[in-house]
């Protein structure tokens, strides 16, 4: 791209033949402006109302054609966009989350690496000579021989959430020292898709069929931390200013939507997630099919 004129909305480009394509990375924030309707449902509650969606493009990934190999990331500095529209949301109750947590079907909690993690982390960095095991960067600055304030990270080769106990996950042969840059790349290539994200994906794939609209007419947002409503929630909203009734229809057909989503995910022949049900787990990733099924059963 030679030039980007945001005032005139004109980008000047040059056509080139490359072996990769780009995929945008963005962060979305949602604020509920008014709640028009709300009612209790099995496993939580559903709501519909006016929301404001703020989206910030933070960068893009370079992905190789066919293999989708991640070739790197590039940052972007663009102004955020705001959309005032209407949205439908479903929220899980505290009781539902406790039930899922007790059965091991809830991976949205922050990782608890255990009380020995500081000692284990130091042991791994010491074993690796305080150097990144990918690029070789040292923690200390060789020009000053002073220790930097930012220590290297210790990365789980097999994701922590893939284990049932911290002891198994924190085995030394499953840990490696990485600099922050290499750690970010590793996390992109090996990640776990949680059940709540899987639910968001499945709902966003079925909802356009209920509405007879294009998938791009709907936006989806997962709030696993519960920062918006105080409990983990999934939002589906109209991608049109002021909304045109899509989210209201989803609110009204919630029971049928959940039932058909459970049917879709349970009857899919994949083992742990695929683009046809809860979405792929990512390159070398772990899907969230079983967790998604447990959430849907609690809501059905």
C-alpha positions as CSV (number, residue, x, y, z in Angstrom):
1,X,0.0,0.0,0.0
2,X,1.5,3.3,-1.1
3,X,-0.9,5.7,0.6
4,X,-3.9,5.7,3.0
5,X,-6.1,8.7,3.1
6,X,-8.6,8.3,5.9
7,X,-10.3,11.6,5.3
8,X,-11.2,10.7,1.7
9,X,-11.4,6.9,2.4
10,X,-9.0,6.2,-0.4
11,X,-6.2,3.6,-0.3
12,X,-3.6,3.5,-3.1
13,X,-2.4,0.0,-3.8
14,X,-0.1,-1.9,-6.1
15,X,-1.0,-5.4,-7.4
16,X,1.6,-8.1,-6.5
17,X,1.7,-11.9,-6.6
18,X,2.4,-13.3,-3.2
19,X,2.3,-16.8,-1.6
20,X,0.3,-15.5,1.4
21,X,-2.8,-13.6,2.3
22,X,-3.6,-11.4,5.3
23,X,-6.1,-11.8,8.1
24,X,-7.0,-8.8,10.3
25,X,-6.7,-8.8,14.0
26,X,-9.0,-6.6,16.0
27,X,-10.3,-6.0,19.5
28,X,-14.0,-5.4,20.2
29,X,-15.7,-3.8,23.2
30,X,-19.4,-3.7,23.8
31,X,-21.4,-1.4,26.0
32,X,-25.1,-2.0,26.8
33,X,-26.9,1.3,26.3
34,X,-30.4,0.2,27.2
35,X,-32.0,-3.2,28.0
36,X,-35.3,-3.5,26.3
37,X,-36.2,-7.1,27.3
38,X,-34.8,-9.7,29.6
39,X,-35.9,-13.1,30.8
40,X,-34.6,-16.1,32.6
41,X,-33.7,-19.2,30.6
42,X,-32.4,-22.6,31.6
43,X,-28.8,-22.1,32.6
44,X,-28.9,-18.3,32.8
45,X,-30.8,-15.5,31.1
46,X,-31.3,-13.8,27.8
47,X,-31.6,-10.2,26.9
48,X,-32.1,-7.8,24.0
49,X,-31.4,-4.1,23.7
50,X,-29.4,-1.2,22.3
51,X,-25.6,-1.6,22.4
52,X,-22.6,0.3,21.2
53,X,-19.8,-1.8,19.5
54,X,-16.3,-0.3,19.4
55,X,-13.9,-2.1,17.2
56,X,-10.1,-1.4,17.0
57,X,-8.0,-3.0,14.3
58,X,-4.7,-3.8,16.0
59,X,-2.8,-5.6,13.2
60,X,-2.9,-8.4,10.7
61,X,-1.5,-11.9,10.3
62,X,0.2,-13.2,7.2
63,X,-1.1,-16.7,6.4
64,X,0.3,-18.9,3.6
65,X,-2.2,-20.0,1.0
66,X,-3.6,-23.6,1.3
67,X,-1.6,-24.5,4.5
68,X,-2.6,-21.4,6.5
69,X,0.9,-21.4,8.0
70,X,1.4,-18.3,10.1
71,X,4.2,-16.2,8.6
72,X,4.2,-13.4,11.1
73,X,2.3,-10.4,12.4
74,X,2.3,-6.7,11.5
75,X,0.9,-4.0,13.8
76,X,-1.6,-1.4,12.6
77,X,-2.3,2.1,14.0
78,X,-5.9,2.9,12.9
79,X,-8.7,4.8,14.7
80,X,-11.5,2.7,16.3
81,X,-14.9,2.4,14.6
82,X,-18.1,2.7,16.6
83,X,-21.5,1.1,15.8
84,X,-24.7,1.9,17.7
85,X,-27.1,-1.0,17.0
86,X,-29.2,-3.6,18.7
87,X,-28.0,-6.9,20.2
88,X,-29.2,-10.2,21.7
89,X,-27.2,-11.8,24.4
90,X,-27.3,-14.9,26.5
91,X,-25.5,-15.1,29.9
92,X,-24.6,-18.2,31.9
93,X,-25.6,-18.2,35.6
94,X,-23.1,-18.7,38.4
95,X,-24.8,-22.0,39.2
96,X,-24.3,-23.2,35.6
97,X,-20.6,-22.1,35.6
98,X,-20.0,-24.0,38.9
99,X,-21.6,-27.1,37.5
100,X,-19.4,-26.9,34.4
101,X,-16.3,-26.2,36.5
102,X,-17.0,-29.2,38.7
103,X,-17.2,-31.5,35.7
104,X,-14.0,-30.1,34.1
105,X,-15.9,-28.5,31.2
106,X,-15.0,-24.9,31.9
107,X,-11.6,-23.5,30.7
108,X,-12.4,-19.8,30.8
109,X,-10.9,-19.3,34.3
110,X,-7.4,-17.8,34.5
111,X,-4.7,-20.5,34.6
112,X,-3.7,-21.4,38.2
113,X,-0.2,-22.8,37.7
114,X,0.1,-23.8,41.3
115,X,2.1,-22.6,44.3
116,X,5.4,-24.0,43.0
117,X,5.2,-22.1,39.7
118,X,7.8,-19.3,40.6
119,X,10.3,-22.0,41.5
120,X,9.5,-24.1,38.4
121,X,9.7,-21.0,36.2
122,X,13.1,-20.1,37.5
123,X,14.3,-23.7,37.1
124,X,13.3,-23.7,33.5
125,X,14.9,-20.4,32.7
126,X,18.1,-21.5,34.5
127,X,18.2,-24.8,32.6
128,X,17.8,-22.8,29.3
129,X,20.6,-20.4,30.2
130,X,18.1,-17.5,30.4
131,X,18.0,-17.5,26.6
132,X,15.0,-17.8,24.2
133,X,15.1,-21.4,22.9
134,X,13.9,-20.2,19.4
135,X,15.8,-17.0,18.6
136,X,18.6,-17.2,21.2
137,X,17.9,-13.8,22.7
138,X,19.3,-13.4,26.2
139,X,17.5,-11.8,29.1
140,X,20.5,-9.6,29.9
141,X,21.7,-6.7,27.8
142,X,25.2,-7.7,26.5
143,X,26.2,-4.1,26.0
144,X,25.6,-3.2,29.7
145,X,25.6,-6.6,31.4
146,X,22.5,-5.4,33.2
147,X,19.5,-7.6,33.7
148,X,16.5,-6.3,31.9
149,X,13.3,-5.7,33.9
150,X,11.4,-8.0,31.5
151,X,12.2,-11.6,32.2
152,X,11.7,-14.2,29.5
153,X,8.4,-16.2,29.5
154,X,8.1,-19.9,30.2
155,X,5.8,-21.5,27.7
156,X,3.9,-24.8,27.9
157,X,4.5,-26.8,24.7
158,X,1.2,-28.7,25.2
159,X,-1.2,-26.0,26.5
160,X,-1.8,-25.9,30.3
161,X,-5.6,-26.3,29.8
162,X,-5.1,-29.6,28.0
163,X,-4.2,-31.2,31.3
164,X,-6.3,-32.1,34.3
165,X,-3.6,-31.2,36.8
166,X,-0.9,-28.6,37.2
167,X,1.6,-31.2,38.1
168,X,1.3,-32.9,34.8
169,X,1.2,-29.6,32.8
170,X,4.2,-28.2,34.6
171,X,6.6,-31.1,33.9
172,X,10.0,-29.7,32.9
173,X,10.0,-31.5,29.5
174,X,6.7,-29.6,28.7
175,X,8.2,-26.2,29.5
176,X,10.5,-24.0,27.4
177,X,12.0,-20.5,27.8
178,X,10.8,-18.0,25.1
179,X,11.3,-14.3,24.7
180,X,8.0,-12.2,24.5
181,X,8.1,-12.0,20.7
182,X,8.6,-15.8,20.2
183,X,6.0,-16.5,22.9
184,X,3.3,-14.5,21.1
185,X,4.0,-16.5,17.9
186,X,3.9,-19.8,19.8
187,X,0.6,-18.9,21.4
188,X,-0.8,-18.1,17.9
189,X,0.1,-21.6,16.6
190,X,-1.0,-23.6,19.7
191,X,-4.1,-22.5,21.4
192,X,-7.2,-24.0,23.0
193,X,-10.7,-23.0,21.8
194,X,-12.9,-22.7,24.9
195,X,-16.4,-24.0,25.0
196,X,-17.8,-20.5,25.2
197,X,-16.0,-19.4,22.0
198,X,-17.2,-22.6,20.4
199,X,-20.8,-21.7,21.4
200,X,-20.3,-18.3,19.9
201,X,-19.1,-19.8,16.6
202,X,-21.9,-22.3,16.4
203,X,-24.6,-19.7,17.1
204,X,-23.1,-17.3,14.6
205,X,-23.2,-20.0,11.9
206,X,-26.8,-21.0,12.6
207,X,-28.4,-17.6,13.3
208,X,-28.2,-16.4,9.6
209,X,-30.3,-19.5,8.6
210,X,-33.0,-18.6,11.1
211,X,-33.0,-15.0,9.8
212,X,-32.5,-15.8,6.1
213,X,-29.7,-13.2,6.0
214,X,-26.0,-13.0,5.0
215,X,-23.5,-14.1,7.7
216,X,-21.9,-10.7,7.4
217,X,-25.2,-9.0,8.6
218,X,-24.5,-10.3,12.1
219,X,-21.6,-9.6,14.5
220,X,-20.6,-11.9,17.4
221,X,-18.7,-11.2,20.6
222,X,-17.6,-13.5,23.4
223,X,-17.2,-12.1,26.9
224,X,-15.7,-15.0,28.8
225,X,-14.5,-12.7,31.6
226,X,-18.0,-11.3,32.3
227,X,-16.8,-7.7,32.1
228,X,-20.0,-6.5,30.4
229,X,-22.8,-8.1,32.5
230,X,-20.8,-9.5,35.4
231,X,-21.2,-13.1,34.1
232,X,-19.8,-14.9,31.0
233,X,-22.0,-13.9,28.0
234,X,-22.3,-14.3,24.2
235,X,-23.5,-11.4,22.1
236,X,-25.0,-11.5,18.6
237,X,-25.8,-8.1,17.1
238,X,-27.0,-6.4,13.9
239,X,-24.1,-5.1,11.7
240,X,-26.4,-2.2,10.7
241,X,-26.6,1.2,12.5
242,X,-29.7,1.2,14.8
243,X,-30.4,-2.4,13.9
244,X,-33.1,-3.9,11.6
245,X,-34.6,-6.5,13.8
246,X,-32.2,-9.4,13.5
247,X,-31.3,-9.5,17.2
248,X,-34.9,-9.1,18.3
249,X,-35.8,-12.2,16.3
250,X,-33.0,-14.2,17.8
251,X,-34.2,-13.2,21.3
252,X,-37.6,-14.4,20.4
253,X,-36.4,-17.7,18.9
254,X,-33.8,-18.4,21.6
255,X,-35.1,-21.9,22.6
256,X,-35.2,-23.1,19.0
257,X,-31.8,-21.7,18.3
258,X,-30.2,-23.4,21.3
259,X,-32.0,-26.7,20.4
260,X,-30.7,-26.6,16.8
261,X,-27.2,-25.6,17.9
262,X,-27.1,-28.6,20.2
263,X,-28.3,-30.8,17.4
264,X,-25.6,-29.5,15.0
265,X,-22.7,-29.9,17.4
266,X,-23.7,-33.3,18.8
267,X,-24.3,-34.8,15.3
268,X,-21.1,-33.5,13.7
269,X,-18.8,-36.4,13.0
270,X,-15.6,-34.5,14.0
271,X,-13.8,-35.4,17.2
272,X,-12.9,-32.1,18.8
273,X,-14.2,-29.3,16.6
274,X,-14.2,-28.3,13.0
275,X,-15.5,-25.4,10.8
276,X,-18.8,-27.1,10.5
277,X,-19.7,-27.0,14.2
278,X,-17.7,-25.1,16.9
279,X,-14.9,-23.9,14.7
280,X,-11.3,-25.1,14.4
281,X,-9.0,-24.9,17.3
282,X,-6.3,-23.2,15.3
283,X,-3.1,-24.5,13.8
284,X,-2.0,-27.4,16.0
285,X,-4.8,-26.3,18.4
286,X,-7.4,-27.9,20.6
287,X,-11.1,-27.5,19.8
288,X,-13.8,-27.0,22.3
289,X,-16.5,-29.4,21.1
290,X,-17.0,-31.3,24.3
291,X,-17.1,-28.1,26.4
292,X,-19.6,-26.5,24.0
293,X,-21.8,-29.6,24.2
294,X,-21.8,-29.4,28.0
295,X,-22.8,-25.7,28.0
296,X,-25.6,-26.4,25.5
297,X,-26.9,-29.3,27.5
298,X,-27.0,-27.0,30.6
299,X,-29.0,-24.5,28.6
300,X,-31.3,-27.0,26.9
